[in-house]
Amino acid sequence: MSDLYIHRLAALIDQAAKTNEEAFGQAAGRFADTLEGGGLVHLYGSGHSVLPVQEVFPRYGSFVGFNPLTDPRVMWHNVLGAGGVRELLWLERTEKYAEKFLDHQPLNKGDSIIIFGHSGRNSSGIDTALYAKKRGIFVVAVTSKNNLDKPATHSSGKRLADAADLVIDTCSPIEDAIVPIEGWSRPVSGSSTVLAMILAHELIARTAEALSKRGIELPVFASPTIAGVTLHDTDVIYGVYRERMLEAQKKHLPTFQATMRGE
């Protein structure tokens, strides 16, 4: 092959598909349980790991029941300066910060959450996993097990993979970039975010299949460029999503009030 990046990425995709076969089934089954029970499958990441969160929902081909937890303070809007990368890098490494964001989110017992993080060493993802588990939420980490050779830096002594109930392994190398360039000291072209998105779509498909076997169909976003599909159809799905979120928020209200009272 003459390409530098694509065949290397394809090999990692094939490796990840084989590595995670059993985990895919376990995760899809638990997500189907959550969605059948009226709960939510939450999505969380910081830095580049926000991108697979945004890729899962809302988008064409995804369905109601996924809930992206996107904190703009751990996403960058500039390279330098206010909202820049250095700020988010500091925040995602700051312990206990994520809890302040999560306190306001409708995380309920019986829900599930997918936490994306290549290294699995940032406090943001680890704190989110520990927070969710305390609340009876099934935690899936999408991370690279190649990073497990590196020691934990979190005060709990855990990495994201250690704090999760189930791990989906991206198989991305520690350095993330996968293309060596002659005469350059470092490889180029990152792999972890693309792999995380691909694995997330596999989870979407397997969860839909698991629900279908139970006789359950959830509303799926479809592009209005398809004949017979209109923007109104999309608005209807947003309405269903809003109703599900309102129910989750009502269920979460007593927990939120107790948190605000310091209980």
C-alpha positions as CSV (number, residue, x, y, z in Angstrom):
1,M,0.0,0.0,0.0
2,S,1.2,3.5,-0.8
3,D,-0.8,5.3,1.9
4,L,1.0,6.2,5.1
5,Y,-1.9,6.4,7.5
6,I,-4.9,4.5,6.3
7,H,-3.5,1.0,6.3
8,R,-2.0,1.5,9.7
9,L,-5.3,2.7,11.1
10,A,-7.2,-0.1,9.4
11,A,-4.9,-2.6,11.1
12,L,-5.6,-1.0,14.5
13,I,-9.4,-1.1,13.7
14,D,-9.2,-4.8,12.9
15,Q,-7.2,-5.5,16.1
16,A,-9.7,-3.5,18.2
17,A,-12.6,-5.3,16.7
18,K,-11.2,-8.7,17.6
19,T,-10.0,-7.6,21.0
20,N,-13.3,-6.1,22.1
21,E,-15.7,-8.7,20.8
22,E,-16.8,-9.9,24.2
23,A,-16.8,-6.5,25.8
24,F,-19.0,-5.1,23.0
25,G,-21.7,-7.6,23.8
26,Q,-21.5,-7.0,27.5
27,A,-21.7,-3.2,27.1
28,A,-24.6,-3.4,24.6
29,G,-26.6,-5.6,26.9
30,R,-26.2,-3.2,29.8
31,F,-27.0,-0.2,27.6
32,A,-30.1,-1.9,26.4
33,D,-31.1,-2.6,30.0
34,T,-30.7,1.1,30.8
35,L,-32.6,2.3,27.8
36,E,-35.4,-0.2,28.2
37,G,-35.8,1.0,31.8
38,G,-36.2,4.6,30.6
39,G,-32.7,5.7,31.7
40,L,-29.9,7.4,29.9
41,V,-26.5,6.3,28.5
42,H,-24.3,9.3,29.3
43,L,-21.2,10.2,27.4
44,Y,-18.2,12.0,28.8
45,G,-14.7,13.1,27.7
46,S,-12.3,16.1,27.9
47,G,-9.9,17.5,25.4
48,H,-9.9,15.5,22.1
49,S,-12.1,12.9,23.9
50,V,-15.0,15.4,23.7
51,L,-15.1,14.6,19.9
52,P,-16.4,11.0,20.2
53,V,-19.0,12.3,22.7
54,Q,-20.2,14.7,20.1
55,E,-20.1,12.1,17.4
56,V,-22.4,9.7,19.3
57,F,-25.3,12.1,19.8
58,P,-27.1,13.9,18.3
59,R,-26.2,12.8,14.8
60,Y,-27.8,11.0,11.9
61,G,-27.9,7.2,12.6
62,S,-28.0,7.7,16.4
63,F,-31.0,7.4,18.6
64,V,-32.7,8.8,21.7
65,G,-31.3,7.7,25.0
66,F,-27.7,8.9,24.7
67,N,-26.9,12.0,26.7
68,P,-23.7,14.0,25.9
69,L,-22.1,15.6,29.0
70,T,-20.2,18.4,27.4
71,D,-18.4,20.8,29.6
72,P,-17.2,23.8,27.5
73,R,-14.4,24.4,30.1
74,V,-12.6,21.2,29.2
75,M,-13.0,21.8,25.4
76,W,-10.9,24.4,23.7
77,H,-12.2,27.3,21.7
78,N,-8.7,28.8,21.1
79,V,-5.3,27.4,20.8
80,L,-3.8,30.1,23.2
81,G,-5.5,32.5,25.5
82,A,-9.0,32.4,27.0
83,G,-10.6,29.0,26.3
84,G,-7.3,27.7,25.0
85,V,-5.6,24.3,25.2
86,R,-3.4,25.1,28.2
87,E,-6.5,25.9,30.3
88,L,-8.3,22.7,29.6
89,L,-5.1,20.7,30.1
90,W,-4.9,22.1,33.6
91,L,-8.6,21.6,34.4
92,E,-8.7,18.0,33.2
93,R,-5.8,17.2,35.5
94,T,-7.4,18.9,38.5
95,E,-9.0,16.5,40.9
96,K,-12.6,17.1,42.1
97,Y,-13.3,19.6,39.3
98,A,-15.5,17.2,37.3
99,E,-17.7,16.5,40.4
100,K,-18.8,20.2,40.4
101,F,-20.0,19.8,36.8
102,L,-21.6,16.4,37.3
103,D,-23.6,17.5,40.4
104,H,-25.9,19.3,38.0
105,Q,-26.3,16.5,35.5
106,P,-29.3,13.9,35.6
107,L,-27.1,10.9,36.6
108,N,-29.4,8.3,38.1
109,K,-29.1,4.8,39.5
110,G,-29.5,2.3,36.6
111,D,-28.0,4.6,34.0
112,S,-24.9,3.8,32.1
113,I,-22.0,6.1,31.1
114,I,-19.2,5.8,28.4
115,I,-16.1,7.7,29.4
116,F,-13.5,8.4,26.6
117,G,-9.9,9.0,27.5
118,H,-6.8,7.8,25.6
119,S,-4.3,7.8,28.4
120,G,-6.8,7.1,31.1
121,R,-4.7,9.1,33.6
122,N,-6.5,12.5,33.6
123,S,-8.4,13.3,36.8
124,S,-11.4,14.4,34.7
125,G,-12.3,11.0,33.4
126,I,-11.2,9.1,36.6
127,D,-13.3,11.4,38.8
128,T,-16.3,11.0,36.5
129,A,-16.0,7.2,36.7
130,L,-15.7,7.1,40.5
131,Y,-18.6,9.6,40.8
132,A,-20.8,7.5,38.5
133,K,-20.1,4.2,40.3
134,K,-21.1,5.8,43.7
135,R,-24.5,6.5,42.1
136,G,-25.1,3.0,40.8
137,I,-24.2,3.8,37.2
138,F,-22.6,1.2,34.9
139,V,-19.3,2.6,33.7
140,V,-17.6,1.8,30.4
141,A,-14.2,3.2,29.7
142,V,-13.0,3.6,26.1
143,T,-9.2,3.9,26.5
144,S,-6.0,2.3,25.3
145,K,-4.8,-0.5,27.5
146,N,-1.3,0.2,26.1
147,N,-1.2,3.0,28.7
148,L,-1.7,0.6,31.6
149,D,2.0,0.1,31.9
150,K,2.3,3.7,33.0
151,P,1.7,4.4,36.8
152,A,-1.4,6.1,38.1
153,T,-1.1,9.7,39.1
154,H,-4.6,10.1,40.6
155,S,-4.8,10.2,44.4
156,S,-7.1,7.2,44.3
157,G,-4.3,5.1,42.8
158,K,-6.5,4.3,39.8
159,R,-6.5,4.9,36.1
160,L,-9.7,5.2,34.1
161,A,-9.5,1.5,33.2
162,D,-9.2,0.6,36.9
163,A,-12.2,2.8,37.9
164,A,-14.5,1.4,35.2
165,D,-16.8,-1.7,35.2
166,L,-15.8,-2.6,31.7
167,V,-13.1,-1.5,29.3
168,I,-13.2,-1.0,25.5
169,D,-9.6,-1.0,24.3
170,T,-8.8,1.3,21.4
171,C,-5.5,-0.5,20.9
172,S,-4.0,2.9,20.1
173,P,-0.3,3.2,20.8
174,I,0.9,5.2,23.8
175,E,2.2,8.0,21.6
176,D,-1.1,8.0,19.7
177,A,0.5,9.1,16.4
178,I,1.1,6.1,14.1
179,V,3.1,7.3,11.0
180,P,6.9,7.4,11.3
181,I,8.5,10.0,9.0
182,E,12.0,9.6,7.9
183,G,14.2,12.3,9.3
184,W,11.6,13.3,11.9
185,S,12.1,12.5,15.6
186,R,8.4,11.9,16.3
187,P,5.6,10.1,14.4
188,V,2.6,12.0,13.1
189,S,-1.2,11.5,12.5
190,G,-3.1,10.6,15.7
191,S,-5.2,7.4,16.0
192,S,-7.0,7.4,19.4
193,T,-9.9,9.8,18.6
194,V,-10.7,8.1,15.3
195,L,-10.6,4.7,16.9
196,A,-12.8,5.8,19.8
197,M,-15.4,7.1,17.3
198,I,-15.4,3.9,15.4
199,L,-15.8,1.8,18.6
200,A,-18.6,4.1,19.7
201,H,-20.5,3.5,16.5
202,E,-20.1,-0.3,17.0
203,L,-21.6,0.2,20.5
204,I,-24.5,2.2,18.9
205,A,-25.2,-0.6,16.4
206,R,-24.9,-3.4,19.0
207,T,-27.2,-1.6,21.4
208,A,-29.8,-1.1,18.7
209,E,-29.6,-4.7,17.8
210,A,-30.0,-5.8,21.5
211,L,-33.1,-3.5,21.8
212,S,-34.5,-4.9,18.6
213,K,-34.3,-8.4,19.9
214,R,-36.4,-7.2,22.8
215,G,-39.0,-5.8,20.5
216,I,-38.0,-2.2,21.2
217,E,-37.4,0.5,18.7
218,L,-36.1,4.0,19.6
219,P,-36.4,7.1,17.4
220,V,-33.4,7.4,15.1
221,F,-32.1,10.6,13.6
222,A,-32.3,10.5,9.8
223,S,-31.0,13.1,7.3
224,P,-33.6,15.4,5.8
225,T,-31.8,14.9,2.5
226,I,-33.4,11.4,2.4
227,A,-36.7,11.3,0.4
228,G,-39.6,11.4,2.8
229,V,-37.6,12.8,5.7
230,T,-38.1,16.4,6.8
231,L,-36.7,18.8,9.4
232,H,-40.0,18.3,11.2
233,D,-39.1,14.7,11.7
234,T,-35.9,15.8,13.4
235,D,-37.8,18.2,15.6
236,V,-40.1,15.4,16.7
237,I,-37.1,13.3,17.8
238,Y,-35.8,16.3,19.8
239,G,-39.2,16.4,21.5
240,V,-38.9,12.8,22.5
241,Y,-35.3,13.5,23.7
242,R,-36.5,16.4,25.8
243,E,-39.3,14.3,27.4
244,R,-36.7,11.7,28.4
245,M,-34.4,14.3,29.8
246,L,-37.2,15.9,31.8
247,E,-38.0,12.5,33.4
248,A,-34.3,12.0,34.2
249,Q,-34.1,15.4,35.8
250,K,-37.2,14.8,37.9
251,K,-35.7,11.6,39.1
252,H,-32.4,13.3,39.9
253,L,-33.9,16.3,41.7
254,P,-33.8,14.7,45.3
255,T,-30.2,13.8,44.8
256,F,-29.4,17.3,43.5
257,Q,-31.2,19.0,46.4
258,A,-29.3,16.8,48.9
259,T,-26.0,17.7,47.3
260,M,-26.8,21.4,47.5
261,R,-27.5,20.9,51.2
262,G,-24.1,19.3,51.6
263,E,-25.6,15.9,52.6
